[in-house]
Amino acid sequence: MGAFGPDTEVHVVLTARDLLRQIPAEWQEHVKHRSTRTLPRFVDKIIADEEGRTWFWTVQDYAGVLDRWAGSLPRSQVHVVTVPQRGADPRALWTRFASLIGLDPESFETAAGRGNLSLKAEQAELLRRVNAALGDSLPIPGPYPRIVKEVFAQEVLAGRDGTALELDARGREFAVRRSREIADRLGSMGVHVVGDLDELVPPEAASPADLAYPQPTEAELLAEGVAALAELLRRMAERPRAEAAYRDQLRRMRDMPVRYALLQASRRHHALARLLDAYRWGRRMLSRERGSGASAS
């Protein structure tokens, strides 16, 4: 903050989601980084860490994060953007964030690009077992992020059908209780909230005694493994073409940088795309007129 200078108005913006969704999400991110710990063991470690010393609580105790990052800032310059509960408009979080920082959310194209797709229970367990089989090979840093995380996990496994990752009755009760504690602490801090702190507290389960961790069968894992292997082989077969297309893209970036930049921008902005279509149509018409004139002469 000192590097910004005394006349710079600094704001801290934190987005927060309830722990019932955040705990399974954090576990699968650990699995995407070579972890072999099961979800039940992961939750047990979180519950046992009453002093909040593990990495999970360092980044997921939102009140603790703001204690460190907000410092002496006025509370009006410390903002919490809450993630809506399941079933809400998927654009709600973007609308809240954009409005907070002074952007018109409707002026941006948000449908393009790859979403952050989650792993289901079958895919997460398959990846966890692959991690165990890999052992110390494909290290981090090294080839693991590029080969296993980006290609195998994100491109092959993510987004496939399966069983949603859920906590058991004990884990859910803990997530609800700790979420409420964190929301109460945020409320007492007097920070600016975009959304509602109640969204950080997951609803109580109707029949908590029936809740259990999803446990894929060996047959389900075998079927998932075969499907994943087949998709991986297809992607390997397509790789030479993808690399050729990438080299062609680099050539166009080097030889025609302005044209390339316009084409890329037209994929994000509909108005520019329509303008380019009109330009192409005009060129075609002009070419036809020239061809007709040459034939007549």
C-alpha positions in Angstrom: 0.0 0.0 0.0 2.9 2.3 0.7 4.1 1.8 -2.9 0.8 3.1 -4.2 1.4 6.5 -2.6 -0.6 8.5 0.0 -3.2 9.8 -2.5 -4.3 6.4 -3.8 -7.6 5.1 -2.4 -7.1 1.3 -1.8 -10.0 -1.1 -1.6 -10.0 -4.8 -0.6 -12.5 -7.1 -2.4 -13.1 -10.6 -1.2 -15.6 -13.1 -2.7 -16.9 -15.7 -0.3 -18.9 -18.9 -0.6 -20.5 -21.2 2.0 -18.3 -24.0 3.4 -20.7 -26.8 2.4 -19.7 -26.1 -1.2 -16.2 -24.8 -0.5 -14.9 -27.9 1.4 -15.4 -30.4 -1.5 -14.2 -27.8 -4.0 -11.0 -27.3 -2.0 -10.5 -31.0 -1.6 -10.7 -31.7 -5.4 -8.2 -28.8 -6.0 -5.8 -30.7 -3.7 -6.4 -33.8 -5.7 -5.6 -31.9 -8.9 -2.3 -31.1 -7.2 -1.2 -34.7 -6.6 -3.0 -35.3 -3.2 -4.0 -38.9 -2.4 -6.0 -38.0 0.7 -9.7 -39.1 0.6 -12.5 -36.6 1.2 -13.4 -38.1 4.6 -9.8 -37.8 5.8 -9.6 -34.3 4.4 -12.7 -33.2 6.3 -11.4 -34.9 9.5 -8.2 -32.8 9.3 -10.2 -29.6 8.8 -12.4 -30.4 11.8 -9.4 -31.3 14.0 -7.6 -28.0 13.2 -9.3 -25.9 15.9 -6.5 -23.3 15.9 -6.9 -22.7 12.1 -3.2 -23.4 11.2 -3.8 -25.5 8.1 -3.7 -24.1 4.6 -7.5 -24.6 4.3 -8.3 -22.2 7.1 -5.6 -19.7 6.0 -7.6 -19.1 2.8 -11.2 -20.1 3.7 -11.6 -18.3 7.0 -12.9 -15.2 5.3 -13.0 -13.1 8.5 -9.4 -14.1 9.2 -8.3 -13.2 5.6 -9.8 -9.7 6.0 -8.2 -9.3 9.4 -4.8 -9.7 7.7 -5.6 -7.8 4.4 -7.8 -5.0 5.4 -5.4 -3.6 8.0 -6.3 0.0 8.9 -8.5 0.6 5.9 -11.8 2.3 6.5 -14.5 -0.4 6.6 -16.2 1.3 3.7 -13.2 0.3 1.6 -13.4 -3.4 2.6 -15.9 -5.3 0.5 -17.3 -8.9 0.8 -19.1 -10.2 -2.3 -21.1 -13.2 -1.4 -21.7 -16.1 -3.8 -25.4 -16.9 -4.1 -26.8 -20.2 -3.0 -27.4 -23.0 -5.5 -30.1 -22.4 -8.0 -29.5 -18.7 -8.3 -28.9 -16.8 -11.5 -25.4 -17.9 -12.7 -24.7 -14.3 -13.7 -25.5 -13.0 -10.2 -21.9 -13.2 -8.9 -20.5 -11.4 -11.9 -23.2 -8.7 -11.7 -22.4 -8.1 -8.1 -18.6 -7.9 -8.7 -18.8 -5.8 -11.8 -21.2 -3.3 -10.2 -19.0 -3.0 -7.2 -15.9 -1.9 -9.2 -17.9 0.4 -11.5 -18.4 -1.8 -14.6 -21.6 -2.3 -16.5 -22.1 -6.1 -16.3 -24.4 -6.2 -19.3 -21.7 -4.7 -21.6 -19.5 -7.8 -21.3 -19.8 -11.2 -23.0 -19.7 -13.8 -20.3 -20.7 -16.9 -22.3 -17.4 -17.3 -24.1 -14.5 -19.4 -22.8 -14.2 -22.5 -20.6 -16.0 -22.5 -17.3 -14.3 -23.8 -14.1 -16.0 -27.2 -14.3 -15.9 -29.4 -11.2 -15.1 -33.1 -10.9 -17.8 -35.5 -9.8 -17.1 -38.2 -7.2 -16.2 -40.9 -9.8 -13.7 -38.6 -11.6 -12.2 -37.3 -8.4 -11.6 -40.8 -7.0 -10.1 -41.9 -10.4 -7.7 -39.0 -10.3 -6.8 -39.7 -6.7 -5.9 -43.2 -7.5 -3.9 -42.1 -10.5 -1.9 -39.8 -8.2 -1.1 -42.7 -6.0 0.0 -44.8 -8.9 2.2 -42.0 -10.3 4.1 -41.8 -7.0 7.0 -39.4 -7.3 6.9 -39.2 -11.1 5.6 -36.2 -13.0 6.6 -33.8 -10.2 5.4 -30.3 -9.2 6.9 -28.0 -10.4 7.3 -29.9 -13.6 5.1 -31.8 -16.0 2.2 -32.7 -13.6 0.3 -29.3 -13.9 0.5 -29.4 -17.7 -0.2 -33.1 -18.3 -2.3 -34.3 -15.4 -4.1 -31.2 -14.1 -4.7 -29.3 -17.4 -5.2 -32.2 -19.8 -6.3 -35.2 -17.8 -8.3 -33.5 -15.0 -9.6 -30.3 -16.7 -10.0 -31.4 -20.3 -10.8 -35.1 -20.0 -12.5 -35.6 -16.6 -14.1 -32.3 -15.7 -17.7 -31.9 -16.7 -18.4 -35.6 -17.1 -21.6 -37.0 -15.6 -21.4 -38.5 -12.2 -22.3 -38.2 -8.5 -22.0 -34.8 -6.9 -19.5 -34.4 -4.1 -21.3 -34.1 -0.8 -20.3 -34.2 2.9 -21.7 -36.7 5.3 -23.9 -35.7 8.2 -21.0 -34.9 10.5 -19.2 -32.9 7.9 -22.4 -31.0 6.9 -23.2 -30.1 10.5 -19.7 -28.8 10.9 -19.8 -26.8 7.6 -23.1 -25.1 8.7 -21.9 -24.2 12.1 -18.5 -22.8 11.0 -20.1 -21.0 8.1 -22.5 -19.3 10.5 -19.6 -18.3 12.8 -17.6 -16.8 10.0 -20.7 -14.9 8.7 -21.3 -13.5 12.2 -17.7 -12.4 12.5 -17.9 -10.6 9.1 -21.0 -8.9 10.2 -19.4 -7.6 13.4 -16.5 -6.2 11.4 -18.8 -3.7 9.7 -17.4 -4.3 6.2 -19.4 -3.4 3.1 -21.4 -6.5 1.9 -22.5 -7.0 -1.7 -25.2 -9.6 -1.5 -26.2 -11.1 1.8 -24.1 -12.7 4.6 -26.9 -15.2 5.1 -25.9 -16.7 1.7 -22.7 -17.8 3.4 -24.7 -20.1 5.7 -25.8 -23.3 4.0 -29.3 -24.6 4.7 -29.8 -27.4 7.3 -30.3 -30.9 5.8 -33.9 -32.3 5.9 -32.6 -35.7 6.9 -29.0 -35.3 8.1 -28.8 -38.9 9.4 -29.1 -40.2 5.8 -26.2 -38.1 4.5 -23.0 -40.0 3.5 -19.9 -39.5 1.4 -20.4 -40.7 -2.2 -18.4 -44.0 -2.6 -18.1 -45.0 -6.3 -18.0 -48.8 -6.8 -15.1 -50.6 -8.5 -17.3 -51.2 -11.5 -18.1 -47.5 -11.8 -14.4 -46.6 -11.5 -13.5 -49.2 -14.2 -16.1 -47.7 -16.6 -14.9 -44.2 -15.9 -11.3 -45.2 -16.3 -11.9 -46.8 -19.7 -13.9 -43.8 -20.9 -11.2 -41.4 -19.7 -8.4 -43.5 -21.4 -10.4 -43.5 -24.7 -10.9 -39.7 -24.6 -7.2 -39.2 -23.7 -6.1 -41.2 -26.7 -8.5 -39.2 -29.0 -6.9 -36.0 -27.8 -3.4 -37.4 -28.4 -4.4 -38.2 -32.0 -5.7 -34.7 -32.5 -2.6 -33.1 -30.9 -0.5 -32.8 -34.2 -3.4 -30.8 -35.8 -3.8 -28.6 -32.7 0.0 -27.9 -32.7 -0.1 -27.0 -36.4 -3.1 -24.7 -35.8 -1.2 -23.1 -32.9 1.9 -22.5 -35.1 -0.4 -21.0 -37.8 -1.9 -18.7 -35.1 1.6 -17.6 -34.0 2.5 -16.9 -37.7 -0.6 -14.7 -38.2 0.1 -12.9 -34.9 3.6 -12.1 -36.2 2.8 -11.2 -39.8 -0.6 -9.5 -39.3 -0.8 -8.3 -35.7 -3.5 -5.7 -36.3 -5.8 -8.0 -38.3 -5.3 -10.8 -35.8 -6.1 -8.5 -32.8 -9.3 -7.4 -34.5 -10.4 -11.0 -35.2 -9.8 -12.0 -31.6 -11.7 -9.0 -30.3 -14.6 -9.7 -32.6 -15.2 -13.0 -30.8 -15.8 -11.2 -27.6 -17.7 -8.1 -28.9 -20.8 -8.6 -31.0 -20.8 -5.1 -32.4 -17.2 -5.5 -33.8 -18.2 -8.9 -35.2 -21.1 -7.3 -37.1 -18.8 -4.5 -38.3 -16.3 -7.1 -39.7 -19.1 -9.0 -41.4 -20.2 -5.8 -43.1 -16.6 -5.2 -44.2 -16.3 -8.7 -45.7 -19.6 -8.3 -47.4 -18.5 -5.0 -48.9 -15.3 -6.5 -50.2 -17.2 -9.4 -51.8 -19.5 -7.0 -53.6 -16.6 -4.9 -54.8 -14.8 -8.0 -56.1 -18.0 -9.1 -58.0 -18.4 -5.6 -59.6 -14.7 -5.7 -60.7 -15.2 -9.1 -62.1 -18.3 -8.0 -64.0 -16.5 -5.0 -65.4 -13.6 -7.1 -66.7 -16.0 -9.5 -68.4 -17.9 -6.7 -70.1 -14.8 -5.2 -71.5 
